[in-house]
């Protein structure tokens, strides 16, 4: 295929010696228009290839899904479920310590039968009542009943605060292992420690 016309035998110019620029212009003028068509075709092919390559990667305009926010009510519900595992009747015994700082040395090894009943309200909060019965000694200050005023659950650990009729308060704490607790208790009056010891209980129902 002949693209450019052959050069004639006549000199490019008759009046003066040809300059490089005039020589290039004359050569380009004699080329067939097919040169432009070939160059245009190559450019279009390169452009279409680039578009095809870039189009292989697609991007979604849909925003990514985010996990639903946990509302305070859902947090309360999970806490309520945890507390439901502690609701019921915990029956056991308490044994007073014989430490040197005991408020009443005569209560060394005083044993009482202690029952703590925990009830779960509609809001998930635990409340309840406390009873004390004779073991080998009368209950401290003959406080045979009490009111559960606060219950804290942290994992398997339970802490129960009981208020007695004479304003004495006792805190019973322990870790639940297969519905049984081997823990301890402390009793306070007027902000001072008056008794402490061990507490063992089992959830009866």
BADO-358537 format. One record per atom (N, C-alpha, C): atom name; residue number from 1; x, y, z. Coordinates in steps of 0.001 Angstrom, whole numbers. Example, Ala and Ser with C-alpha at 12.3 -4.5 7.8 and 13.67 -1.06 7.14 Angstrom:
BEGIN
N; 1; 13190; -5690; 7800 .
CA; 1; 12300; -4500; 7800 .
C; 1; 13200; -3300; 7800 .
N; 2; 12850; -2250; 7080 .
CA; 2; 13670; -1060; 7140 .
C; 2; 12900; 30; 7870 .
! end
This chain:
BEGIN
N; 1; 854; -1197; 0 .
CA; 1; 0; 0; 0 .
C; 1; 878; 1231; 0 .
N; 2; 621; 2081; -926 .
CA; 2; 1438; 3275; -1048 .
C; 2; 710; 4403; -331 .
N; 3; 1370; 4952; 669 .
CA; 3; 751; 5995; 1497 .
C; 3; 1112; 7374; 973 .
N; 4; 2384; 7586; 768 .
CA; 4; 2851; 8889; 316 .
C; 4; 3170; 8841; -1170 .
N; 5; 2934; 9942; -1879 .
CA; 5; 3272; 10017; -3281 .
C; 5; 4783; 10046; -3455 .
N; 6; 5282; 9415; -4488 .
CA; 6; 6743; 9424; -4698 .
C; 6; 7232; 10824; -4994 .
N; 7; 8418; 11034; -4587 .
CA; 7; 9014; 12333; -4861 .
C; 7; 9316; 12449; -6355 .
N; 8; 9085; 13572; -6907 .
CA; 8; 9424; 13807; -8314 .
C; 8; 10917; 14071; -8438 .
N; 9; 11354; 13943; -9625 .
CA; 9; 12782; 14125; -9856 .
C; 9; 13177; 15577; -9887 .
N; 10; 12103; 16463; -9941 .
CA; 10; 12440; 17864; -9993 .
C; 10; 12896; 18325; -8626 .
N; 11; 13730; 19302; -8603 .
CA; 11; 14182; 19802; -7295 .
C; 11; 13031; 20398; -6507 .
N; 12; 13117; 20353; -5217 .
CA; 12; 12029; 20829; -4368 .
C; 12; 11797; 22307; -4574 .
N; 13; 12799; 23055; -4775 .
CA; 13; 12674; 24485; -5055 .
C; 13; 13658; 24855; -6153 .
N; 14; 13303; 25801; -6931 .
CA; 14; 14164; 26204; -8021 .
C; 14; 14862; 27506; -7739 .
N; 15; 14360; 28234; -6821 .
CA; 15; 14900; 29548; -6586 .
C; 15; 16012; 29539; -5555 .
N; 16; 15958; 28624; -4607 .
CA; 16; 16960; 28633; -3535 .
C; 16; 17133; 27229; -2978 .
N; 17; 18173; 27081; -2209 .
CA; 17; 18404; 25791; -1581 .
C; 17; 17291; 25508; -556 .
N; 18; 16772; 24259; -477 .
CA; 18; 15673; 23936; 481 .
C; 18; 16203; 23951; 1911 .
N; 19; 15381; 24494; 2767 .
CA; 19; 15687; 24456; 4206 .
C; 19; 15067; 23216; 4813 .
N; 20; 15533; 22767; 5980 .
CA; 20; 14933; 21569; 6601 .
C; 20; 13448; 21707; 6840 .
N; 21; 13008; 22882; 7254 .
CA; 21; 11578; 23047; 7561 .
C; 21; 10737; 22976; 6307 .
N; 22; 11223; 23572; 5235 .
CA; 22; 10440; 23525; 4002 .
C; 22; 10422; 22124; 3429 .
N; 23; 11511; 21395; 3619 .
CA; 23; 11564; 20017; 3139 .
C; 23; 10554; 19137; 3874 .
N; 24; 10465; 19290; 5191 .
CA; 24; 9494; 18501; 5976 .
C; 24; 8078; 18846; 5575 .
N; 25; 7813; 20129; 5358 .
CA; 25; 6470; 20551; 4991 .
C; 25; 6067; 19967; 3650 .
N; 26; 6998; 19944; 2705 .
CA; 26; 6679; 19404; 1385 .
C; 26; 6442; 17902; 1443 .
N; 27; 7256; 17205; 2303 .
CA; 27; 7059; 15740; 2432 .
C; 27; 5697; 15432; 3032 .
N; 28; 5362; 16155; 4101 .
CA; 28; 4069; 15912; 4745 .
C; 28; 2910; 16249; 3824 .
N; 29; 3095; 17229; 2998 .
CA; 29; 2020; 17596; 2084 .
C; 29; 1753; 16537; 1051 .
N; 30; 2769; 15761; 726 .
CA; 30; 2604; 14722; -280 .
C; 30; 2092; 13398; 293 .
N; 31; 1998; 13304; 1596 .
CA; 31; 1530; 12044; 2207 .
C; 31; 37; 11910; 2037 .
N; 32; -341; 10691; 1897 .
CA; 32; -1757; 10378; 1747 .
C; 32; -2499; 10614; 3046 .
N; 33; -3769; 10913; 2969 .
CA; 33; -4595; 11137; 4147 .
C; 33; -4745; 9869; 5005 .
N; 34; -4322; 8767; 4440 .
CA; 34; -4436; 7521; 5211 .
C; 34; -3550; 7535; 6446 .
N; 35; -2504; 8342; 6420 .
CA; 35; -1653; 8443; 7606 .
C; 35; -2462; 8966; 8778 .
N; 36; -3240; 10005; 8515 .
CA; 36; -4071; 10554; 9582 .
C; 36; -5096; 9537; 10057 .
N; 37; -5674; 8774; 9107 .
CA; 37; -6669; 7768; 9498 .
C; 37; -6039; 6682; 10353 .
N; 38; -4815; 6270; 9997 .
CA; 38; -4133; 5225; 10775 .
C; 38; -3830; 5725; 12173 .
N; 39; -3327; 6954; 12272 .
CA; 39; -3003; 7511; 13596 .
C; 39; -4255; 7637; 14440 .
N; 40; -5346; 8080; 13813 .
CA; 40; -6608; 8216; 14552 .
C; 40; -7108; 6857; 15023 .
N; 41; -6984; 5847; 14184 .
CA; 41; -7419; 4507; 14586 .
C; 41; -6617; 3971; 15754 .
N; 42; -5300; 4205; 15743 .
CA; 42; -4453; 3752; 16850 .
C; 42; -4846; 4453; 18142 .
N; 43; -5102; 5746; 18043 .
CA; 43; -5484; 6506; 19243 .
C; 43; -6807; 6013; 19803 .
N; 44; -7783; 5751; 18925 .
CA; 44; -9087; 5261; 19392 .
C; 44; -8958; 3880; 20029 .
N; 45; -8116; 3023; 19438 .
CA; 45; -7912; 1688; 20016 .
C; 45; -7313; 1781; 21408 .
N; 46; -6313; 2640; 21577 .
CA; 46; -5686; 2809; 22893 .
C; 46; -6679; 3351; 23899 .
N; 47; -7537; 4288; 23443 .
CA; 47; -8526; 4867; 24353 .
C; 47; -9547; 3837; 24793 .
N; 48; -10032; 3019; 23832 .
CA; 48; -11030; 2000; 24187 .
C; 48; -10426; 945; 25095 .
N; 49; -9156; 567; 24906 .
CA; 49; -8506; -397; 25782 .
C; 49; -8380; 143; 27199 .
N; 50; -8024; 1432; 27312 .
CA; 50; -7902; 2044; 28636 .
C; 50; -9235; 2076; 29353 .
N; 51; -10315; 2380; 28612 .
CA; 51; -11640; 2402; 29242 .
C; 51; -12051; 1019; 29696 .
N; 52; -11744; 9; 28870 .
CA; 52; -12106; -1364; 29258 .
C; 52; -11360; -1804; 30484 .
N; 53; -10073; -1421; 30577 .
CA; 53; -9285; -1805; 31753 .
C; 53; -9791; -1107; 32994 .
N; 54; -10087; 168; 32893 .
CA; 54; -10559; 907; 34058 .
C; 54; -11936; 479; 34479 .
N; 55; -12747; -18; 33524 .
CA; 55; -14105; -411; 33877 .
C; 55; -14196; -1724; 34588 .
N; 56; -13086; -2461; 34668 .
CA; 56; -13134; -3761; 35340 .
C; 56; -13335; -3617; 36828 .
N; 57; -12978; -2454; 37371 .
CA; 57; -13164; -2223; 38798 .
C; 57; -14435; -1408; 38992 .
N; 58; -15393; -1980; 39681 .
CA; 58; -16663; -1301; 39925 .
C; 58; -16741; -871; 41368 .
N; 59; -17328; 274; 41584 .
CA; 59; -17467; 831; 42911 .
C; 59; -18943; 1008; 43219 .
N; 60; -19328; 525; 44375 .
CA; 60; -20731; 639; 44774 .
C; 60; -20972; 1971; 45445 .
N; 61; -22081; 2591; 45056 .
CA; 61; -22465; 3857; 45693 .
C; 61; -23291; 3631; 46944 .
N; 62; -23592; 2372; 47238 .
CA; 62; -24383; 2075; 48436 .
C; 62; -23503; 2179; 49668 .
N; 63; -23879; 2966; 50667 .
CA; 63; -23038; 3093; 51868 .
C; 63; -22955; 1787; 52618 .
N; 64; -21809; 1486; 53253 .
CA; 64; -21661; 230; 54000 .
C; 64; -22621; 176; 55172 .
N; 65; -23026; -1037; 55459 .
CA; 65; -23940; -1225; 56575 .
C; 65; -23186; -1142; 57888 .
N; 66; -23751; -445; 58830 .
CA; 66; -23159; -318; 60149 .
C; 66; -24011; -1085; 61154 .
N; 67; -23380; -1700; 62181 .
CA; 67; -24171; -2410; 63182 .
C; 67; -25103; -1459; 63898 .
N; 68; -26265; -1963; 64207 .
CA; 68; -27249; -1141; 64895 .
C; 68; -26734; -722; 66262 .
N; 69; -27002; 527; 66589 .
CA; 69; -26567; 1036; 67886 .
C; 69; -27335; 351; 69005 .
N; 70; -26623; 55; 70076 .
CA; 70; -27246; -580; 71235 .
C; 70; -27852; 498; 72110 .
N; 71; -29132; 397; 72335 .
CA; 71; -29827; 1395; 73125 .
C; 71; -29685; 1091; 74602 .
N; 72; -29901; 2099; 75448 .
CA; 72; -29841; 1860; 76900 .
C; 72; -30812; 785; 77358 .
N; 73; -31984; 699; 76669 .
CA; 73; -32942; -326; 77053 .
C; 73; -32389; -1721; 76816 .
N; 74; -31603; -1865; 75703 .
CA; 74; -31013; -3170; 75428 .
C; 74; -29959; -3508; 76463 .
N; 75; -29184; -2504; 76901 .
CA; 75; -28212; -2739; 77958 .
C; 75; -28922; -3157; 79239 .
N; 76; -30022; -2494; 79543 .
CA; 76; -30765; -2831; 80756 .
C; 76; -31320; -4238; 80673 .
N; 77; -31741; -4610; 79430 .
CA; 77; -32291; -5951; 79277 .
C; 77; -31238; -7017; 79523 .
N; 78; -30010; -6797; 79014 .
CA; 78; -28960; -7787; 79225 .
C; 78; -28611; -7882; 80700 .
N; 79; -28603; -6727; 81394 .
CA; 79; -28342; -6747; 82828 .
C; 79; -29437; -7454; 83589 .
N; 80; -30679; -7265; 83139 .
CA; 80; -31805; -7919; 83789 .
C; 80; -31706; -9435; 83630 .
N; 81; -31260; -9886; 82442 .
CA; 81; -31106; -11324; 82229 .
C; 81; -30049; -11901; 83169 .
N; 82; -28971; -11148; 83383 .
CA; 82; -27912; -11623; 84279 .
C; 82; -28431; -11713; 85714 .
N; 83; -29195; -10722; 86113 .
CA; 83; -29702; -10713; 87483 .
C; 83; -30751; -11798; 87711 .
N; 84; -31456; -12177; 86646 .
CA; 84; -32483; -13207; 86821 .
C; 84; -31877; -14527; 87283 .
N; 85; -30594; -14744; 86983 .
CA; 85; -29941; -15962; 87428 .
C; 85; -29662; -15982; 88920 .
N; 86; -29815; -14824; 89586 .
CA; 86; -29584; -14742; 91024 .
C; 86; -30881; -14598; 91811 .
N; 87; -31978; -14358; 91122 .
CA; 87; -33257; -14251; 91826 .
C; 87; -33636; -15613; 92395 .
N; 88; -34183; -15603; 93590 .
CA; 88; -34584; -16849; 94251 .
C; 88; -34273; -16785; 95737 .
N; 89; -34292; -17928; 96360 .
CA; 89; -34066; -18027; 97804 .
C; 89; -32697; -18643; 98055 .
N; 90; -31854; -17894; 98754 .
CA; 90; -30517; -18354; 99110 .
C; 90; -30506; -18695; 100594 .
N; 91; -30348; -19970; 100883 .
CA; 91; -30354; -20435; 102270 .
C; 91; -28968; -20918; 102657 .
N; 92; -28532; -20512; 103871 .
CA; 92; -27210; -20932; 104309 .
C; 92; -26943; -20516; 105740 .
N; 93; -25671; -20396; 106056 .
CA; 93; -25258; -20044; 107428 .
C; 93; -24156; -18996; 107386 .
N; 94; -24075; -18237; 108465 .
CA; 94; -22985; -17281; 108645 .
C; 94; -22222; -17660; 109906 .
N; 95; -20907; -17425; 109885 .
CA; 95; -20059; -17759; 111024 .
C; 95; -19178; -16560; 111333 .
N; 96; -19371; -15990; 112540 .
CA; 96; -18646; -14775; 112916 .
C; 96; -17167; -15063; 113129 .
N; 97; -16346; -14091; 112744 .
CA; 97; -14900; -14203; 112907 .
C; 97; -14496; -14005; 114374 .
N; 98; -13337; -14559; 114715 .
CA; 98; -12800; -14384; 116072 .
C; 98; -11578; -13467; 116069 .
N; 99; -11544; -12542; 115105 .
CA; 99; -10410; -11626; 115005 .
C; 99; -10312; -10768; 116256 .
N; 100; -9089; -10297; 116515 .
CA; 100; -8840; -9543; 117742 .
C; 100; -9633; -8248; 117801 .
N; 101; -9948; -7677; 116616 .
CA; 101; -10664; -6396; 116591 .
C; 101; -12184; -6571; 116626 .
N; 102; -12648; -7786; 116876 .
CA; 102; -14090; -8019; 116914 .
C; 102; -14754; -7103; 117928 .
N; 103; -15855; -6499; 117499 .
CA; 103; -16566; -5543; 118347 .
C; 103; -17087; -6215; 119616 .
N; 104; -17620; -7390; 119458 .
CA; 104; -18108; -8160; 120602 .
C; 104; -17380; -9507; 120621 .
N; 105; -16338; -9649; 121438 .
CA; 105; -15602; -10922; 121497 .
C; 105; -16495; -12104; 121855 .
N; 106; -17589; -11846; 122529 .
CA; 106; -18478; -12942; 122911 .
C; 106; -19165; -13572; 121701 .
N; 107; -19118; -12912; 120565 .
CA; 107; -19752; -13468; 119355 .
C; 107; -18744; -14252; 118512 .
N; 108; -17621; -14583; 119048 .
CA; 108; -16648; -15416; 118338 .
C; 108; -17299; -16745; 117957 .
N; 109; -17219; -17083; 116676 .
CA; 109; -17803; -18314; 116121 .
C; 109; -19319; -18366; 116278 .
N; 110; -19955; -17216; 116364 .
CA; 110; -21423; -17205; 116404 .
C; 110; -21966; -17647; 115044 .
N; 111; -22798; -18634; 115071 .
CA; 111; -23366; -19178; 113833 .
C; 111; -24858; -18879; 113768 .
N; 112; -25288; -18369; 112623 .
CA; 112; -26703; -18091; 112386 .
C; 112; -27162; -18755; 111092 .
N; 113; -28439; -19052; 111063 .
CA; 113; -29057; -19568; 109839 .
C; 113; -29628; -18367; 109083 .
N; 114; -29075; -18108; 107931 .
CA; 114; -29415; -16905; 107162 .
C; 114; -30131; -17305; 105872 .
N; 115; -31228; -16602; 105602 .
CA; 115; -31974; -16790; 104348 .
C; 115; -32150; -15436; 103685 .
N; 116; -31712; -15351; 102458 .
CA; 116; -31862; -14126; 101668 .
C; 116; -32723; -14452; 100458 .
N; 117; -33854; -13779; 100365 .
CA; 117; -34775; -13980; 99246 .
C; 117; -34672; -12786; 98304 .
N; 118; -34320; -13061; 97063 .
CA; 118; -34167; -12007; 96061 .
C; 118; -35302; -12085; 95047 .
N; 119; -35958; -10946; 94853 .
CA; 119; -37080; -10846; 93919 .
C; 119; -36724; -9842; 92835 .
N; 120; -37043; -10200; 91600 .
CA; 120; -36739; -9310; 90476 .
C; 120; -37994; -8569; 90057 .
N; 121; -37901; -7223; 90041 .
CA; 121; -39033; -6404; 89654 .
C; 121; -39155; -6257; 88157 .
N; 122; -40204; -5556; 87678 .
CA; 122; -40419; -5368; 86240 .
C; 122; -39258; -4643; 85557 .
N; 123; -38564; -3779; 86297 .
CA; 123; -37433; -3049; 85719 .
C; 123; -36124; -3824; 85787 .
N; 124; -36194; -5062; 86252 .
CA; 124; -35003; -5895; 86337 .
C; 124; -34240; -5745; 87639 .
N; 125; -34622; -4786; 88468 .
CA; 125; -33905; -4558; 89720 .
C; 125; -34253; -5632; 90737 .
N; 126; -33224; -6052; 91489 .
CA; 126; -33424; -7070; 92524 .
C; 126; -33659; -6409; 93877 .
N; 127; -34680; -6843; 94541 .
CA; 127; -34956; -6441; 95922 .
C; 127; -35257; -7716; 96695 .
N; 128; -35630; -7588; 97960 .
CA; 128; -35979; -8801; 98693 .
C; 128; -35983; -8600; 100197 .
N; 129; -35857; -9717; 100877 .
CA; 129; -35916; -9699; 102338 .
C; 129; -34868; -10647; 102911 .
N; 130; -34635; -10467; 104193 .
CA; 130; -33595; -11213; 104912 .
C; 130; -34192; -11743; 106214 .
N; 131; -33845; -12966; 106526 .
CA; 131; -34249; -13541; 107815 .
C; 131; -33050; -14217; 108459 .
N; 132; -33012; -14157; 109779 .
CA; 132; -31937; -14771; 110547 .
C; 132; -32567; -15640; 111634 .
N; 133; -32003; -16820; 111809 .
CA; 133; -32515; -17736; 112838 .
C; 133; -31356; -18244; 113687 .
N; 134; -31692; -18731; 114844 .
CA; 134; -30700; -19224; 115814 .
C; 134; -29915; -20387; 115213 .
N; 135; -28579; -20305; 115385 .
CA; 135; -27724; -21412; 114991 .
C; 135; -27114; -22021; 116238 .
N; 136; -26063; -21379; 116747 .
CA; 136; -25540; -21735; 118065 .
C; 136; -25573; -20523; 118994 .
N; 137; -26154; -19415; 118459 .
CA; 137; -26248; -18178; 119227 .
C; 137; -27354; -17320; 118619 .
N; 138; -27914; -16426; 119413 .
CA; 138; -28936; -15521; 118873 .
C; 138; -28343; -14629; 117783 .
N; 139; -29221; -14153; 116901 .
CA; 139; -28785; -13234; 115852 .
C; 139; -28301; -11933; 116495 .
N; 140; -27403; -11267; 115810 .
CA; 140; -26809; -10051; 116359 .
C; 140; -27905; -9025; 116661 .
N; 141; -27921; -8537; 117918 .
CA; 141; -28937; -7578; 118374 .
C; 141; -30348; -8088; 118122 .
N; 142; -30475; -9401; 118038 .
CA; 142; -31772; -10043; 117794 .
C; 142; -32430; -9479; 116522 .
N; 143; -31613; -9183; 115555 .
CA; 143; -32146; -8744; 114255 .
C; 143; -32491; -9978; 113419 .
N; 144; -33747; -10391; 113518 .
CA; 144; -34167; -11621; 112840 .
C; 144; -34763; -11353; 111463 .
N; 145; -34965; -10101; 111147 .
CA; 145; -35482; -9743; 109817 .
C; 145; -34682; -8564; 109285 .
N; 146; -34788; -8364; 108001 .
CA; 146; -34120; -7239; 107364 .
C; 146; -34656; -7042; 105958 .
N; 147; -34246; -5950; 105351 .
CA; 147; -34700; -5598; 104002 .
C; 147; -33500; -5481; 103074 .
N; 148; -33606; -6126; 101945 .
CA; 148; -32555; -6015; 100935 .
C; 148; -32711; -4665; 100239 .
N; 149; -31711; -3812; 100368 .
CA; 149; -31809; -2469; 99799 .
C; 149; -30928; -2289; 98567 .
N; 150; -30030; -3192; 98318 .
CA; 150; -29174; -3046; 97133 .
C; 150; -28558; -4392; 96779 .
N; 151; -28521; -4674; 95486 .
CA; 151; -27902; -5909; 94978 .
C; 151; -27025; -5528; 93784 .
N; 152; -25774; -5946; 93835 .
CA; 152; -24840; -5689; 92740 .
C; 152; -24374; -7024; 92171 .
N; 153; -24528; -7166; 90863 .
CA; 153; -24103; -8384; 90166 .
C; 153; -22986; -8008; 89198 .
N; 154; -21842; -8639; 89355 .
CA; 154; -20713; -8446; 88452 .
C; 154; -20214; -9816; 88016 .
N; 155; -20670; -10221; 86838 .
CA; 155; -20333; -11576; 86398 .
C; 155; -20995; -12593; 87306 .
N; 156; -20180; -13437; 87935 .
CA; 156; -20710; -14442; 88868 .
C; 156; -20680; -13956; 90306 .
N; 157; -20197; -12750; 90524 .
CA; 157; -20099; -12223; 91895 .
C; 157; -21377; -11483; 92269 .
N; 158; -21866; -11770; 93473 .
CA; 158; -23066; -11119; 93982 .
C; 158; -22742; -10420; 95293 .
N; 159; -23287; -9215; 95440 .
CA; 159; -23138; -8444; 96666 .
C; 159; -24516; -7952; 97080 .
N; 160; -24933; -8304; 98303 .
CA; 160; -26273; -7972; 98786 .
C; 160; -26141; -7143; 100060 .
N; 161; -26733; -5968; 100046 .
CA; 161; -26745; -5118; 101249 .
C; 161; -28104; -5234; 101924 .
N; 162; -28051; -5520; 103240 .
CA; 162; -29276; -5707; 104022 .
C; 162; -29324; -4649; 105131 .
N; 163; -30497; -4036; 105285 .
CA; 163; -30717; -3066; 106355 .
C; 163; -31562; -3717; 107454 .
N; 164; -31027; -3679; 108677 .
CA; 164; -31710; -4292; 109823 .
C; 164; -32622; -3264; 110509 .
N; 165; -33549; -3738; 111353 .
CA; 165; -34456; -2806; 112047 .
C; 165; -33742; -1791; 112927 .
N; 166; -32572; -2114; 113479 .
CA; 166; -31866; -1171; 114358 .
C; 166; -30865; -310; 113583 .
N; 167; -31024; -217; 112260 .
CA; 167; -30172; 577; 111374 .
C; 167; -28803; -58; 111144 .
N; 168; -28568; -1265; 111660 .
CA; 168; -27357; -2002; 111311 .
C; 168; -27477; -2477; 109860 .
N; 169; -26389; -2397; 109123 .
CA; 169; -26398; -2887; 107740 .
C; 169; -25316; -3941; 107571 .
N; 170; -25641; -4971; 106828 .
CA; 170; -24696; -6057; 106555 .
C; 170; -24604; -6265; 105053 .
N; 171; -23407; -6566; 104597 .
CA; 171; -23165; -6832; 103179 .
C; 171; -22700; -8275; 103037 .
N; 172; -23443; -9041; 102274 .
CA; 172; -23117; -10443; 102009 .
C; 172; -22611; -10538; 100569 .
N; 173; -21415; -11073; 100414 .
CA; 173; -20805; -11168; 99086 .
C; 173; -20297; -12586; 98833 .
N; 174; -20255; -12949; 97575 .
CA; 174; -19729; -14258; 97204 .
C; 174; -19844; -14488; 95706 .
N; 175; -19218; -15547; 95249 .
CA; 175; -19235; -15927; 93836 .
C; 175; -20104; -17159; 93664 .
N; 176; -21031; -17043; 92737 .
CA; 176; -21949; -18147; 92456 .
C; 176; -21241; -19210; 91620 .
N; 177; -21161; -20416; 92168 .
CA; 177; -20613; -21566; 91453 .
C; 177; -21617; -22696; 91550 .
N; 178; -22302; -22942; 90429 .
CA; 178; -23326; -23994; 90394 .
C; 178; -24379; -23775; 91475 .
N; 179; -24867; -22531; 91540 .
CA; 179; -25942; -22165; 92456 .
C; 179; -25545; -22291; 93926 .
N; 180; -24280; -22186; 94210 .
CA; 180; -23786; -22224; 95590 .
C; 180; -22775; -21099; 95782 .
N; 181; -22774; -20521; 96970 .
CA; 181; -21888; -19401; 97280 .
C; 181; -21059; -19720; 98519 .
N; 182; -19773; -19479; 98419 .
CA; 182; -18857; -19583; 99558 .
C; 182; -18160; -18236; 99665 .
N; 183; -18734; -17349; 100509 .
CA; 183; -18236; -15985; 100566 .
C; 183; -18090; -15486; 101992 .
N; 184; -18436; -14239; 102180 .
CA; 184; -18289; -13645; 103497 .
C; 184; -19296; -12535; 103718 .
N; 185; -19256; -11943; 104911 .
CA; 185; -20174; -10848; 105228 .
C; 185; -19468; -9874; 106160 .
N; 186; -19928; -8652; 106147 .
CA; 186; -19455; -7602; 107059 .
C; 186; -20669; -6810; 107521 .
N; 187; -20690; -6436; 108785 .
CA; 187; -21793; -5660; 109343 .
C; 187; -21265; -4345; 109917 .
N; 188; -22046; -3294; 109718 .
CA; 188; -21639; -1949; 110132 .
C; 188; -22747; -1282; 110944 .
N; 189; -22316; -414; 111822 .
CA; 189; -23261; 402; 112584 .
C; 189; -22612; 1755; 112856 .
N; 190; -23309; 2805; 112434 .
CA; 190; -22749; 4140; 112602 .
C; 190; -21475; 4360; 111819 .
N; 191; -21300; 3652; 110741 .
CA; 191; -20117; 3784; 109904 .
C; 191; -18940; 2950; 110360 .
N; 192; -19073; 2226; 111461 .
CA; 192; -17979; 1399; 111961 .
C; 192; -18258; -82; 111797 .
N; 193; -17186; -846; 111591 .
CA; 193; -17310; -2294; 111453 .
C; 193; -17583; -2921; 112825 .
N; 194; -18640; -3731; 112884 .
CA; 194; -18978; -4369; 114159 .
C; 194; -18864; -5889; 114095 .
N; 195; -18911; -6450; 112916 .
CA; 195; -18777; -7909; 112814 .
C; 195; -18499; -8306; 111376 .
N; 196; -17726; -9381; 111249 .
CA; 196; -17493; -9954; 109928 .
C; 196; -17259; -11441; 110078 .
N; 197; -17377; -12137; 108972 .
CA; 197; -17190; -13585; 109026 .
C; 197; -17443; -14219; 107671 .
N; 198; -17638; -15491; 107659 .
CA; 198; -17867; -16241; 106420 .
C; 198; -19364; -16461; 106210 .
N; 199; -19718; -16655; 104966 .
CA; 199; -21122; -16893; 104597 .
C; 199; -21171; -17935; 103495 .
N; 200; -21949; -18964; 103767 .
CA; 200; -22148; -20015; 102782 .
C; 200; -23641; -20164; 102544 .
N; 201; -24000; -20304; 101266 .
CA; 201; -25432; -20408; 100949 .
C; 201; -25593; -21177; 99650 .
N; 202; -26806; -21685; 99483 .
CA; 202; -27164; -22372; 98257 .
C; 202; -28542; -21896; 97813 .
N; 203; -28684; -21746; 96541 .
CA; 203; -29978; -21316; 95998 .
C; 203; -30920; -22511; 95972 .
N; 204; -31978; -22421; 96773 .
CA; 204; -32901; -23541; 96884 .
C; 204; -33957; -23519; 95774 .
N; 205; -34420; -22356; 95384 .
CA; 205; -35383; -22244; 94279 .
C; 205; -35530; -20793; 93920 .
! end
